[in-house]
């Protein structure tokens, strides 16, 4: 689902309880959430496209149900399985800004200024904690969104490229292929 699927109140609540401190949650944490979510997803896939059902209503229901599962998982103590994003407030703020602006902004300098840090400081902190550059974090987030759009949207590849801030499809294809070793068209075909 797109980053915008979760409403602001839920996102803020997840921030307050530390729900975004985990880059993953265990598949089976003993709470039964994995089975519950699998059941919800199965129900969603089985019933969404049935004649007479409102697909938008099913999508909205799935977002709400997913939000509930997220809140339940985020509220649990997951021990020492900290994500790579832990330990530095700048990383959290950077991640939030990249999530918010990845389709419009790919300049490390822009993010550094927005966060009130020098580009050098942003680069140093991200590299030290994540082992990659801020530019790679930005590109990875854009590619993740591109993958989502290529799988779930029926728009053309040039439409996907434009929605992610690329002036032409060839630049988008170059960035996408550098990250995935597939062209957007090859990725779309292999994902269906």
Steps between C-alpha positions, in 0.01 A plus 500: 500500500625852445654698784194727493261212576544540874341813639702764682360416843601134468846592371552740792378238748740244352781755543408564865498132597814425300317293239730612222813399689476155349584448134320167526285316748550132569280276287382316809528691826260271684211747485324336206527825301671326208211254467243778545662710230529200264128436549416865430712503188346176377150636558590825324642324193211257481220755525634830364426434133169321538217647297291743697771586752643848525877462446571839658310399813701179520826696458397742776406210729835332433687820592305523827555134585870527415521809719356301788754222452781758484386661825476163673847395383656837577365487854670168573845469650716347230813470709834590348408472132574869436502621143786663328312832537540508878743712694502843338214749475635637173447161337135498604441853378683427174294185442176689562599773255605247236168319542320831458698649210667213309291568191590869487849526646811289449765750606694413815570871542125577501433245777797619708384862483143402579621312809729783609826310453789529260508259212826362641342427840201326342734293284722408797210394728314301235816325381610420857164353603372346177814433300358678195489860386197728537472497121462121509230525768310750284539288189397181681181668624417626153561153351279343767218734403566432131469126563173552682362708216618259231331208673177665617434782252413445138651828378775507244865494602536862386209593731675326790823682412325839493322437831839429658648827374683383189480720192548206267458127516861421402645659816244315712587172325872558560452560874254212536725254314806606702310405816313189386696373196167501314332761287164622633326303226688180587420551869129556426485186284682281755278624784171402344 
